[in-house]
Amino acid sequence: VALADGFGENVWREVTHMELILQALTYPEIGRIIYTTAQFDTQKAIADFRSLIAQGVDIIIGFPDAGDAMLPSVRQATERGIIYIPHSYGRLGEPGVDYPTYVAEDVCALGVRFAEVLNAEVGEGKVAFLGGTPGNPLSAGWQNCEEAALSDSIELVARADTFWTREGTLEAVSGILTAHPDVAGFSYEAADSFLGGIRAYEAAGLPLDIVLTLRTDEVGLFCEWAEIGNPNFRIFYSTGGNYQSRIALTAAMMQLNGAELPTEIIIPVEMRQVDESSCIEGMPPLASVSSLVPLDIFVQMYPESS
């Protein structure tokens, strides 16, 4: 089996990688686990994928950061009898035809939930959307649905790519604050990466009087929120979803053993607000609250943050 990432160099991808490894280890018939990361390079992502096809892997799991550029290679894998299942709304082409299925939250529902929070908590004012890699289907999916669900009193003033890193988020939020220092809310996927957004506010000398809606739930941001102690800084989050790589692998193993899969595997969405209990003592800051990776493995993955 292989995990083919278009990009694997942030905490969320590393934890998602570990989720897949731990799930693969539950199957005695899996003899080899292969990992590739294209490090944001579309041509490398295509070359990596084709290399996996040439190696004759049985299953490829991954997130297609390069979007539709990956579709010809995905179709080639399917023609060769290789089972490809993307996770985290890595939806391409036609599921059930170009590949068996995909695993995802209902990302449109996620965007609508984000909008409901901003409509209620901001009420009236400016908001901005932060996404990951340019053109990735996850960011586009929730952003389009959120924009349509925002109330007339909310003005969307910016969209920015961050590459899901703290550095990219620092740069993106700094640019937004330069043009719109009065922005009242942000929607974003990556909790840990928004620590870069906090640095942007500090550098600009502005108070964190914002509403932040997030997809993921790395505990370090929640602990920093508690340390900041600003009641006007309100955070709402859904789930990290790292375990979706486990579900994708399980579905692929089921198909390998003759099961018929639905063309989509959708995970429900709900929002929670960060409060004092959200900073969990003893959990490494880079750990995700909803991850299935055991705490002792998180400590080994990130000893410097424990």
Backbone bond lengths (Angstrom), bond angles and torsions (degrees), N, CA, C in turn:
res aa  C-N    CA-C-N  psi(-1)  N-CA   C-N-CA  omega(-1)  CA-C   N-CA-C  phi
1 V - - - 1.454 - - 1.523 108.83 -
2 A 1.332 115.90 153.19 1.460 120.39 -179.12 1.520 109.75 -133.61
3 L 1.322 114.79 146.47 1.461 122.13 167.92 1.516 106.53 -110.60
4 A 1.332 116.20 114.60 1.462 121.90 -177.00 1.521 109.00 -109.22
5 D 1.326 116.46 104.36 1.462 121.75 -179.80 1.521 110.21 -101.23
6 G 1.330 115.46 139.43 1.451 119.47 170.15 1.516 110.87 -74.78
7 F 1.328 114.21 -16.69 1.461 122.22 -177.90 1.526 106.46 -166.93
8 G 1.332 117.03 129.47 1.460 118.99 -178.12 1.501 114.38 -130.80
9 E 1.340 117.17 14.43 1.455 120.53 -168.02 1.522 113.78 -100.86
10 N 1.316 117.61 41.15 1.458 118.62 166.37 1.529 108.48 -137.95
11 V 1.317 116.75 174.18 1.461 121.03 -173.27 1.523 111.36 -61.15
12 W 1.322 116.37 -44.39 1.466 119.46 -176.65 1.524 110.55 -59.52
13 R 1.324 117.26 -43.53 1.467 120.06 -179.65 1.532 110.87 -67.86
14 E 1.328 117.34 -38.36 1.464 119.97 179.71 1.529 110.98 -64.11
15 V 1.323 116.45 -41.86 1.468 119.76 179.53 1.529 110.39 -68.78
16 T 1.336 116.91 -40.11 1.463 120.94 177.33 1.526 110.62 -62.16
17 H 1.331 116.82 -38.13 1.464 122.57 175.21 1.525 110.04 -60.84
18 M 1.345 116.61 -46.35 1.469 120.04 179.37 1.519 111.40 -64.38
19 E 1.330 117.55 -37.53 1.468 120.20 177.00 1.529 109.86 -57.16
20 L 1.335 116.79 -45.62 1.456 119.90 -179.52 1.526 111.20 -64.42
21 I 1.345 117.40 -42.94 1.465 120.15 179.02 1.527 110.42 -58.21
22 L 1.327 116.79 -48.06 1.461 120.21 -177.31 1.523 111.26 -63.84
23 Q 1.338 116.55 -36.96 1.464 119.47 177.47 1.524 110.61 -68.83
24 A 1.334 116.66 -41.84 1.467 119.91 179.67 1.524 111.33 -60.94
25 L 1.327 116.64 -34.68 1.465 120.48 -178.83 1.533 112.51 -68.54
26 T 1.323 117.23 -12.70 1.467 119.55 176.25 1.527 111.99 -82.10
27 Y 1.339 117.78 -9.06 1.466 122.31 -179.12 1.529 109.39 -107.57
28 P 1.338 117.87 106.18 1.473 119.13 -179.53 1.521 113.35 -63.05
29 E 1.332 118.15 -21.57 1.465 120.26 -178.72 1.536 112.57 -79.02
30 I 1.333 117.46 -9.72 1.467 119.98 175.26 1.521 108.30 -84.94
31 G 1.334 115.95 117.34 1.457 120.05 -176.09 1.509 114.23 -101.51
32 R 1.339 117.34 -17.85 1.457 119.77 -177.27 1.517 110.23 -149.06
33 I 1.328 116.43 138.02 1.465 123.13 176.32 1.531 107.15 -117.91
34 I 1.324 117.07 123.37 1.460 122.63 -178.94 1.527 108.34 -112.98
35 Y 1.324 115.75 142.20 1.464 120.14 178.99 1.513 110.38 -130.11
36 T 1.326 116.15 136.66 1.464 121.15 173.46 1.520 109.48 -133.23
37 T 1.335 116.01 144.66 1.462 121.37 171.28 1.521 108.00 -134.13
38 A 1.329 115.61 132.06 1.466 120.70 -177.61 1.516 113.00 -90.68
39 Q 1.341 117.21 -6.05 1.463 121.81 176.76 1.538 112.29 52.17
40 F 1.324 114.76 47.92 1.472 123.80 175.89 1.526 114.08 75.39
41 D 1.321 118.67 3.26 1.464 122.52 -175.51 1.533 109.25 -96.29
42 T 1.329 116.88 109.59 1.466 120.60 -176.05 1.525 111.59 -60.33
43 Q 1.315 117.59 -43.42 1.470 119.86 -178.99 1.527 111.20 -64.98
44 K 1.328 117.08 -36.49 1.468 119.79 176.38 1.525 110.47 -68.06
45 A 1.341 117.25 -38.14 1.459 120.39 177.91 1.524 110.81 -59.45
46 I 1.331 116.20 -43.40 1.470 120.73 178.65 1.527 110.23 -65.95
47 A 1.332 116.97 -43.97 1.468 120.87 -179.96 1.526 110.99 -64.28
48 D 1.336 117.01 -41.69 1.469 120.48 177.60 1.521 111.00 -60.28
49 F 1.330 115.29 -44.55 1.462 120.37 -177.93 1.527 110.36 -63.81
50 R 1.311 116.30 -43.99 1.471 119.97 179.82 1.520 111.24 -66.68
51 S 1.324 117.09 -32.10 1.462 120.63 175.86 1.524 110.66 -64.64
52 L 1.327 116.38 -40.10 1.468 119.54 177.61 1.531 110.75 -63.69
53 I 1.331 116.07 -39.56 1.460 119.98 176.19 1.524 110.01 -60.76
54 A 1.321 116.02 -45.38 1.469 120.58 -178.99 1.527 111.68 -64.05
55 Q 1.329 116.86 -31.14 1.467 120.55 179.04 1.524 112.17 -75.65
56 G 1.333 116.51 -10.24 1.456 119.99 177.35 1.511 114.52 73.39
57 V 1.340 116.51 35.69 1.457 118.68 176.32 1.523 109.45 -63.97
58 D 1.316 116.42 158.59 1.466 120.87 178.58 1.525 112.10 -90.65
59 I 1.345 115.42 -33.21 1.465 120.78 -173.29 1.529 108.63 -138.70
60 I 1.329 116.30 137.49 1.466 122.03 170.37 1.526 108.16 -124.81
61 I 1.331 115.63 125.40 1.461 122.68 174.12 1.523 106.40 -113.53
62 G 1.330 118.78 151.96 1.448 118.55 175.87 1.504 112.83 168.48
63 F 1.328 113.76 178.72 1.459 120.82 175.11 1.524 107.68 -118.07
64 P 1.336 118.14 121.28 1.473 121.43 -175.33 1.523 111.84 -84.13
65 D 1.329 116.45 79.36 1.467 120.76 -178.38 1.524 112.18 -56.19
66 A 1.326 116.69 -31.30 1.466 120.44 -177.17 1.524 112.71 -78.07
67 G 1.321 117.35 -0.57 1.457 120.41 176.05 1.520 112.85 67.33
68 D 1.325 115.98 -140.63 1.466 121.46 -172.95 1.523 113.48 -65.11
69 A 1.335 117.82 -14.37 1.465 119.88 175.83 1.526 111.50 -60.86
70 M 1.350 116.36 -22.27 1.463 120.87 -179.40 1.524 112.86 -84.07
71 L 1.328 117.37 -12.44 1.469 120.31 -169.88 1.533 113.75 -60.83
72 P 1.343 121.27 -44.07 1.471 118.92 178.27 1.528 112.96 -58.38
73 S 1.321 117.32 -38.31 1.465 120.91 178.85 1.526 110.88 -69.81
74 V 1.315 116.44 -38.71 1.468 120.25 176.85 1.529 110.16 -61.94
75 R 1.323 116.27 -44.25 1.467 119.39 178.61 1.525 111.28 -63.23
76 Q 1.321 116.78 -37.13 1.461 120.69 177.74 1.529 110.55 -62.89
77 A 1.339 116.48 -42.12 1.468 119.71 177.87 1.520 110.66 -61.19
78 T 1.324 116.55 -44.95 1.463 120.53 -179.79 1.519 110.96 -61.45
79 E 1.321 116.94 -41.54 1.473 120.93 178.07 1.525 111.92 -61.81
80 R 1.341 116.51 -29.91 1.462 121.52 179.70 1.534 112.30 -85.01
81 G 1.332 116.71 -0.80 1.459 119.71 -179.72 1.514 114.29 85.31
82 I 1.343 116.68 12.60 1.460 121.31 177.73 1.525 108.43 -87.58
83 I 1.318 116.80 132.81 1.457 121.76 -178.55 1.526 108.90 -87.32
84 Y 1.342 116.72 115.34 1.459 122.10 177.16 1.515 109.12 -110.97
85 I 1.328 116.36 125.03 1.467 120.77 177.51 1.528 108.51 -133.13
86 P 1.332 117.86 113.70 1.465 120.42 175.65 1.525 111.18 -83.17
87 H 1.320 115.64 155.00 1.460 121.14 178.86 1.522 109.98 -119.15
88 S 1.329 116.13 169.33 1.472 123.30 174.05 1.526 112.94 57.92
89 Y 1.318 115.34 44.73 1.452 123.31 -179.85 1.519 112.23 59.58
90 G 1.322 115.47 44.17 1.451 119.34 171.22 1.515 110.13 -86.75
91 R 1.332 116.93 50.73 1.466 122.21 -172.72 1.522 110.68 -77.83
92 L 1.329 115.17 127.21 1.462 122.66 178.21 1.518 108.58 -129.52
93 G 1.334 116.98 156.68 1.455 120.48 169.47 1.512 112.92 45.86
94 E 1.336 115.74 -132.72 1.461 121.53 -176.81 1.528 110.15 -121.11
95 P 1.338 116.86 102.99 1.468 118.94 175.67 1.528 110.38 -58.42
96 G 1.308 115.52 143.81 1.458 120.10 -176.49 1.513 113.07 90.19
97 V 1.347 116.34 -15.06 1.464 121.91 177.77 1.527 109.48 -121.52
98 D 1.327 116.25 -59.01 1.460 120.59 -179.27 1.529 112.13 -75.14
99 Y 1.309 116.97 -25.95 1.462 125.17 176.17 1.519 106.10 -163.31
100 P 1.333 118.92 165.40 1.475 118.95 -168.24 1.526 114.71 -67.27
101 T 1.340 117.87 -47.66 1.458 120.94 -171.97 1.518 108.83 -166.39
102 Y 1.316 116.95 174.01 1.461 121.71 172.36 1.523 108.56 -138.22
103 V 1.327 115.20 156.63 1.465 122.10 179.82 1.519 107.99 -110.01
104 A 1.326 116.97 135.49 1.465 119.03 -177.22 1.510 110.95 -164.50
105 E 1.326 114.97 153.96 1.444 117.65 156.73 1.525 106.94 -66.75
106 D 1.305 116.08 165.11 1.460 119.91 167.39 1.524 105.48 -75.43
107 V 1.346 116.59 90.87 1.461 119.38 -171.89 1.517 112.21 -67.71
108 C 1.315 117.63 -25.81 1.464 118.49 174.42 1.525 109.33 -67.60
109 A 1.327 116.49 -42.17 1.466 120.07 175.89 1.520 110.60 -62.72
110 L 1.337 117.65 -36.37 1.462 120.81 176.80 1.526 110.11 -60.22
111 G 1.333 117.11 -46.14 1.453 120.53 177.93 1.521 112.50 -61.65
112 V 1.320 115.95 -40.00 1.471 120.04 178.40 1.526 110.42 -64.85
113 R 1.337 117.25 -40.91 1.477 120.43 177.95 1.525 110.21 -64.11
114 F 1.334 116.63 -41.14 1.465 119.62 175.77 1.530 110.09 -57.24
115 A 1.325 115.97 -46.48 1.464 120.58 -178.94 1.526 110.96 -62.70
116 E 1.327 117.05 -40.63 1.466 120.00 179.60 1.521 110.67 -60.76
117 V 1.330 116.65 -40.80 1.463 120.31 178.96 1.530 110.07 -65.12
118 L 1.328 117.54 -48.69 1.467 119.94 -178.95 1.526 111.66 -64.51
119 N 1.322 117.18 -39.85 1.466 120.21 178.17 1.522 110.79 -59.02
120 A 1.351 115.92 -42.02 1.467 120.24 -176.15 1.525 112.12 -80.10
121 E 1.338 117.38 -41.07 1.462 121.16 -170.93 1.533 112.81 -89.63
122 V 1.324 117.32 -34.28 1.464 120.77 176.54 1.522 109.72 -86.06
123 G 1.321 115.31 -45.04 1.464 120.62 178.73 1.512 112.44 78.09
124 E 1.324 115.92 -64.06 1.462 121.04 -179.19 1.521 108.62 -147.18
125 G 1.317 117.52 127.73 1.456 119.80 178.87 1.511 112.90 152.14
126 K 1.336 115.17 -167.61 1.460 121.89 -175.98 1.531 110.70 -98.39
127 V 1.336 115.66 143.17 1.462 120.90 175.54 1.528 108.76 -135.95
128 A 1.338 115.13 162.95 1.460 121.14 179.54 1.523 109.35 -137.44
129 F 1.332 115.76 151.67 1.455 122.57 176.97 1.524 109.22 -108.11
130 L 1.323 116.15 134.35 1.452 122.63 174.06 1.524 108.14 -113.50
131 G 1.333 116.74 128.87 1.462 121.67 178.87 1.510 110.99 -118.56
132 G 1.324 116.01 -174.62 1.454 121.27 -176.70 1.509 112.79 -97.18
133 T 1.330 116.63 -114.49 1.460 121.35 179.06 1.525 109.60 -79.89
134 P 1.324 118.12 147.26 1.470 120.53 -178.57 1.527 111.99 -57.88
135 G 1.324 115.93 128.00 1.456 121.28 175.06 1.512 116.07 81.28
136 N 1.339 117.95 2.74 1.463 117.91 -178.77 1.530 110.33 -68.89
137 P 1.347 117.50 144.39 1.469 120.09 -173.27 1.523 113.74 -71.49
138 L 1.332 118.71 -26.00 1.463 120.61 -179.41 1.521 110.80 -64.55
139 S 1.328 116.98 -53.69 1.468 120.12 -178.65 1.524 111.28 -61.64
140 A 1.330 116.09 -44.64 1.468 119.48 -179.58 1.521 111.03 -61.28
141 G 1.333 116.62 -37.80 1.460 120.32 -176.38 1.515 113.27 -62.46
142 W 1.333 117.39 -52.77 1.470 118.07 -177.80 1.528 111.87 -74.63
143 Q 1.350 117.12 -33.95 1.465 118.83 -177.19 1.525 111.91 -64.75
144 N 1.314 116.98 -42.53 1.466 119.56 -179.23 1.524 111.19 -63.67
145 C 1.333 116.23 -40.09 1.468 119.35 -179.96 1.526 111.36 -73.57
146 E 1.326 116.87 -34.87 1.464 118.64 178.03 1.524 111.55 -67.22
147 E 1.314 116.38 -44.12 1.466 119.27 -178.78 1.528 110.57 -57.22
148 A 1.343 116.22 -42.59 1.471 119.77 -179.28 1.523 112.27 -66.56
149 A 1.347 116.83 -25.33 1.466 120.50 -175.44 1.525 113.21 -96.03
150 L 1.335 118.55 -4.57 1.461 120.31 178.04 1.527 110.61 -68.87
151 S 1.315 116.19 143.91 1.464 119.87 179.51 1.527 109.98 -72.09
152 D 1.322 115.83 163.47 1.457 121.38 -178.40 1.530 112.23 -64.29
153 S 1.333 116.68 -21.08 1.462 120.22 -178.51 1.532 112.63 -86.19
154 I 1.330 116.92 -2.85 1.465 122.30 177.66 1.526 108.13 -104.20
155 E 1.336 116.33 129.45 1.458 121.26 179.32 1.528 109.98 -109.33
156 L 1.326 116.28 119.49 1.464 120.90 174.55 1.525 108.09 -81.28
157 V 1.339 116.95 113.38 1.466 120.08 -172.56 1.524 113.67 -105.34
158 A 1.333 118.05 -13.56 1.468 118.59 -177.19 1.517 111.06 -161.59
159 R 1.340 114.54 148.77 1.464 123.67 165.71 1.527 105.88 -127.14
160 A 1.319 117.16 138.19 1.464 119.53 -179.29 1.526 110.22 -144.82
161 D 1.325 115.70 141.38 1.468 121.76 174.04 1.523 109.40 -85.25
162 T 1.315 116.36 143.06 1.467 121.58 -178.13 1.521 112.72 -124.39
163 F 1.317 117.75 -10.07 1.457 123.44 -172.67 1.529 111.36 59.45
164 W 1.328 116.06 19.82 1.462 122.61 177.61 1.518 112.00 55.32
165 T 1.327 117.54 38.40 1.458 121.89 176.96 1.523 109.23 -125.16
166 R 1.329 116.00 158.57 1.469 119.61 176.51 1.523 110.53 -63.09
167 E 1.334 115.55 -41.64 1.468 119.43 -178.40 1.529 110.70 -64.18
168 G 1.332 115.82 -43.85 1.456 119.33 179.06 1.515 112.09 -65.57
169 T 1.335 116.70 -34.28 1.461 120.95 179.65 1.532 110.22 -72.31
170 L 1.330 116.87 -40.01 1.461 120.76 175.34 1.530 110.40 -56.41
171 E 1.321 116.31 -46.85 1.463 120.41 -179.01 1.526 111.34 -65.72
172 A 1.344 116.10 -43.60 1.463 119.61 -177.50 1.529 111.58 -66.11
173 V 1.329 116.95 -46.48 1.471 120.18 -178.25 1.529 110.17 -68.35
174 S 1.336 117.81 -36.62 1.466 120.07 177.46 1.524 110.56 -60.08
175 G 1.334 116.16 -42.89 1.460 119.46 178.12 1.513 112.77 -64.01
176 I 1.324 116.57 -40.44 1.464 120.31 179.55 1.530 110.65 -66.03
177 L 1.349 116.98 -41.59 1.465 120.33 -178.78 1.531 111.76 -67.30
178 T 1.329 116.40 -30.55 1.467 118.95 177.16 1.524 110.91 -62.03
179 A 1.334 115.69 -40.85 1.466 120.07 -178.78 1.525 112.53 -87.29
180 H 1.336 116.76 -31.05 1.468 121.30 -173.44 1.529 110.09 -138.24
181 P 1.330 118.19 71.58 1.473 119.43 -179.39 1.515 113.67 -63.20
182 D 1.332 116.98 -15.43 1.464 121.31 -179.24 1.525 112.57 -97.49
183 V 1.337 118.34 15.95 1.457 119.66 179.04 1.525 108.57 -59.26
184 A 1.333 115.92 136.83 1.465 120.35 -171.33 1.525 113.26 -106.15
185 G 1.343 117.38 -11.35 1.460 118.18 -177.93 1.512 112.36 -160.64
186 F 1.323 114.55 153.81 1.462 121.95 176.19 1.530 108.80 -132.18
187 S 1.320 115.50 146.58 1.455 121.77 167.30 1.520 107.88 -119.96
188 Y 1.339 115.66 140.90 1.464 120.27 -170.79 1.528 108.93 -161.58
189 E 1.343 115.86 162.20 1.456 118.84 176.03 1.523 113.94 -87.37
190 A 1.322 118.46 -36.18 1.465 121.76 -157.43 1.520 112.77 -111.66
191 A 1.341 116.02 108.56 1.466 120.93 -179.01 1.521 111.82 -63.38
192 D 1.327 118.19 -51.51 1.460 120.18 -178.05 1.525 110.84 -59.48
193 S 1.323 116.66 -40.70 1.464 119.68 -178.01 1.522 112.09 -65.12
194 F 1.347 117.74 -25.31 1.468 118.34 -179.15 1.527 112.06 -71.91
195 L 1.325 118.29 -7.24 1.460 118.78 169.83 1.527 109.74 -58.30
196 G 1.335 117.09 -30.06 1.461 120.61 172.85 1.513 111.53 -65.83
197 G 1.321 117.44 -34.36 1.455 120.99 176.08 1.518 111.94 -64.99
198 I 1.335 116.41 -38.86 1.469 119.94 176.51 1.521 110.12 -62.43
199 R 1.344 116.93 -41.06 1.471 120.09 177.63 1.530 110.80 -61.63
200 A 1.329 117.03 -35.72 1.465 120.74 178.96 1.529 110.45 -63.69
201 Y 1.325 116.86 -41.99 1.464 120.32 177.77 1.524 110.78 -64.32
202 E 1.334 115.69 -41.63 1.471 118.90 178.78 1.526 110.67 -62.10
203 A 1.334 116.41 -44.02 1.462 120.27 -179.13 1.525 111.71 -64.64
204 A 1.334 116.18 -33.89 1.463 120.45 -179.19 1.530 112.34 -82.81
205 G 1.334 117.31 -9.41 1.456 120.86 -178.79 1.521 113.21 68.91
206 L 1.340 115.73 28.58 1.467 120.48 -178.66 1.523 110.51 -107.04
207 P 1.333 117.63 146.30 1.461 119.96 177.42 1.531 110.80 -73.72
208 L 1.315 116.10 147.95 1.459 121.44 179.53 1.527 110.03 -83.70
209 D 1.322 114.71 60.68 1.467 119.82 178.37 1.528 107.96 -93.25
210 I 1.321 115.61 71.78 1.466 121.09 -174.76 1.520 110.40 -137.33
211 V 1.325 113.49 161.50 1.465 122.19 169.32 1.523 106.71 -106.66
212 L 1.333 116.24 129.35 1.461 121.89 -176.98 1.523 109.34 -122.03
213 T 1.328 116.64 122.62 1.468 120.25 173.59 1.522 108.45 -107.23
214 L 1.326 116.22 136.09 1.458 122.92 -172.70 1.517 111.26 -133.85
215 R 1.316 114.42 152.99 1.455 120.36 170.89 1.529 111.07 -85.74
216 T 1.344 117.62 -46.02 1.455 119.60 -170.63 1.525 112.24 -97.67
217 D 1.332 115.35 176.28 1.465 120.11 -166.86 1.525 113.08 -142.64
218 E 1.354 116.91 46.73 1.456 119.25 174.61 1.529 109.51 -68.13
219 V 1.331 115.62 131.91 1.464 120.76 -166.97 1.530 112.36 -72.10
220 G 1.337 118.92 -21.23 1.462 120.70 -178.60 1.515 112.72 -59.16
221 L 1.332 117.22 -40.65 1.463 119.90 178.02 1.518 110.51 -64.40
222 F 1.335 116.24 -39.17 1.465 119.78 -178.19 1.534 110.18 -65.62
223 C 1.337 117.10 -37.31 1.459 120.09 178.54 1.533 110.74 -70.41
224 E 1.332 116.99 -37.50 1.467 119.00 176.85 1.527 110.18 -65.62
225 W 1.330 116.62 -37.98 1.472 120.14 175.42 1.527 110.41 -56.69
226 A 1.338 115.85 -44.11 1.467 120.01 -179.42 1.527 110.80 -63.98
227 E 1.330 117.32 -39.05 1.463 121.10 179.13 1.524 111.57 -68.09
228 I 1.325 117.29 -37.13 1.466 121.08 -179.97 1.527 110.56 -63.64
229 G 1.319 116.19 -43.07 1.456 120.68 174.11 1.514 115.40 66.81
230 N 1.331 116.50 31.37 1.467 121.02 179.67 1.527 108.76 -100.99
231 P 1.327 118.86 111.59 1.473 120.47 -178.52 1.521 113.18 -65.59
232 N 1.339 117.26 -16.09 1.466 120.37 178.13 1.528 112.93 -86.32
233 F 1.329 116.55 -3.33 1.460 122.25 174.80 1.526 106.35 -98.60
234 R 1.330 115.54 102.56 1.468 120.43 -174.67 1.534 109.29 -115.47
235 I 1.329 115.24 129.56 1.463 121.61 -176.84 1.520 109.39 -119.22
236 F 1.326 114.97 133.43 1.464 122.51 175.68 1.528 107.53 -126.57
237 Y 1.331 117.11 138.05 1.467 119.73 -175.10 1.526 111.05 -140.98
238 S 1.309 114.66 161.09 1.464 121.72 179.31 1.532 109.46 -104.10
239 T 1.321 117.96 -97.57 1.465 121.46 179.28 1.517 108.84 -152.42
240 G 1.341 115.60 146.32 1.454 119.62 -179.39 1.511 113.32 -62.73
241 G 1.309 117.00 -36.72 1.460 120.66 176.69 1.512 114.79 71.82
242 N 1.348 117.96 14.66 1.467 119.72 178.89 1.522 111.82 -56.69
243 Y 1.324 115.73 -32.89 1.467 121.74 -177.41 1.526 113.19 -67.24
244 Q 1.322 117.65 -6.84 1.464 118.81 179.98 1.529 111.79 -63.97
245 S 1.339 117.35 -26.52 1.465 118.86 175.74 1.518 110.76 -66.96
246 R 1.331 117.15 -31.75 1.469 120.96 175.44 1.535 110.25 -64.89
247 I 1.333 114.87 -45.47 1.463 119.29 -178.25 1.524 110.10 -63.29
248 A 1.343 116.14 -41.67 1.465 120.17 179.46 1.521 110.90 -61.81
249 L 1.333 117.05 -43.87 1.465 120.05 179.23 1.519 110.85 -65.01
250 T 1.313 116.99 -42.52 1.462 120.36 179.15 1.519 110.83 -61.33
251 A 1.338 116.92 -42.63 1.464 120.25 178.15 1.525 110.76 -61.95
252 A 1.340 116.11 -42.18 1.464 119.58 179.55 1.526 111.18 -63.56
253 M 1.330 116.78 -41.46 1.468 120.26 178.13 1.525 110.58 -64.48
254 M 1.322 116.55 -36.52 1.464 120.03 177.06 1.526 110.66 -62.99
255 Q 1.349 116.58 -44.78 1.465 119.27 179.14 1.531 110.60 -65.14
256 L 1.322 116.04 -38.82 1.466 119.95 179.14 1.529 110.73 -59.41
257 N 1.322 115.52 -27.78 1.462 121.18 179.94 1.528 112.82 -100.50
258 G 1.344 116.88 17.51 1.456 120.78 169.65 1.505 117.02 99.73
259 A 1.324 118.40 0.98 1.462 119.97 -179.76 1.522 110.56 -74.88
260 E 1.333 116.07 150.63 1.462 121.66 174.47 1.521 108.35 -98.46
261 L 1.319 116.55 123.47 1.463 121.42 -174.50 1.527 110.95 -96.45
262 P 1.347 116.98 149.08 1.467 119.17 168.69 1.523 109.20 -68.97
263 T 1.309 118.11 162.06 1.466 120.75 -177.40 1.529 112.68 -78.98
264 E 1.328 117.32 -7.46 1.458 120.50 173.62 1.521 109.11 -152.01
265 I 1.324 115.49 144.83 1.471 122.38 177.91 1.522 105.83 -121.40
266 I 1.316 116.81 105.45 1.463 121.74 -168.48 1.530 110.62 -109.42
267 I 1.323 115.45 132.95 1.462 123.27 -179.26 1.528 108.71 -102.83
268 P 1.341 118.62 132.45 1.475 120.63 -179.61 1.527 112.30 -62.85
269 V 1.328 115.84 159.23 1.464 122.90 -177.82 1.519 109.44 -120.94
270 E 1.328 115.88 134.05 1.458 119.88 168.53 1.525 108.64 -144.79
271 M 1.330 116.66 156.03 1.458 121.72 -176.65 1.527 110.04 -110.53
272 R 1.343 114.99 147.04 1.457 122.44 177.19 1.529 107.43 -131.09
273 Q 1.328 116.73 152.42 1.465 119.87 177.02 1.519 109.92 -102.14
274 V 1.326 116.06 137.75 1.461 121.10 176.98 1.528 109.36 -68.79
275 D 1.337 115.86 133.62 1.457 121.24 174.12 1.534 108.46 -138.88
276 E 1.331 117.53 -170.82 1.463 121.39 -174.14 1.526 112.31 -60.22
277 S 1.324 117.74 -27.85 1.464 120.62 -178.34 1.529 112.40 -79.46
278 S 1.328 118.08 -7.99 1.465 121.42 -175.59 1.523 112.82 -75.30
279 C 1.336 117.15 -22.24 1.472 121.38 175.44 1.521 107.30 -86.28
280 I 1.330 116.86 104.68 1.461 121.99 -171.78 1.528 109.94 -94.04
281 E 1.322 116.38 117.25 1.455 122.17 -177.76 1.528 110.67 -62.82
282 G 1.317 116.09 135.66 1.457 121.06 177.81 1.515 114.31 88.94
283 M 1.324 117.81 -9.69 1.461 120.63 179.34 1.531 108.94 -91.88
284 P 1.340 118.64 129.24 1.462 119.93 177.61 1.522 110.76 -56.35
285 P 1.327 118.18 141.53 1.470 120.97 -177.43 1.525 114.00 -55.21
286 L 1.326 117.53 -28.21 1.458 120.30 -177.51 1.524 112.46 -85.03
287 A 1.323 117.49 -2.74 1.466 120.55 -178.48 1.517 110.93 -77.87
288 S 1.328 114.61 146.77 1.462 121.96 178.42 1.521 109.18 -96.34
289 V 1.325 116.37 132.24 1.462 121.34 -177.46 1.526 111.37 -59.19
290 S 1.335 117.09 -37.02 1.463 120.41 -175.04 1.527 113.46 -93.26
291 S 1.334 118.14 -0.28 1.461 120.44 -178.26 1.529 111.18 -67.47
292 L 1.330 115.30 151.09 1.461 121.74 175.44 1.525 111.85 -94.39
293 V 1.343 118.00 1.56 1.460 120.81 175.89 1.527 108.30 -70.17
294 P 1.341 118.33 126.85 1.468 120.25 -179.69 1.522 112.19 -61.78
295 L 1.330 115.87 151.80 1.461 121.39 -175.79 1.519 111.89 -59.73
296 D 1.348 118.33 -38.45 1.459 119.58 -177.92 1.533 111.58 -65.98
297 I 1.338 117.05 -29.69 1.461 119.62 176.54 1.525 110.23 -74.78
298 F 1.332 117.46 -38.61 1.472 119.68 174.33 1.530 110.27 -56.58
299 V 1.335 116.68 -42.36 1.459 120.59 -178.66 1.524 110.30 -62.93
300 Q 1.350 116.93 -38.31 1.461 120.11 177.83 1.528 112.00 -71.80
301 M 1.342 116.76 -33.91 1.463 120.11 178.71 1.517 111.66 -68.15
302 Y 1.344 116.17 -39.27 1.456 121.34 -173.50 1.533 110.14 -130.37
303 P 1.338 117.01 63.55 1.485 118.99 -176.71 1.512 112.47 -62.66
304 E 1.325 116.85 -30.14 1.469 119.89 -177.14 1.521 111.80 -70.36
305 S 1.335 117.04 -19.46 1.467 119.49 -177.71 1.526 112.28 -102.09
306 S 1.323 117.10 0.80 1.469 120.61 -175.78 1.525 111.02 -83.03
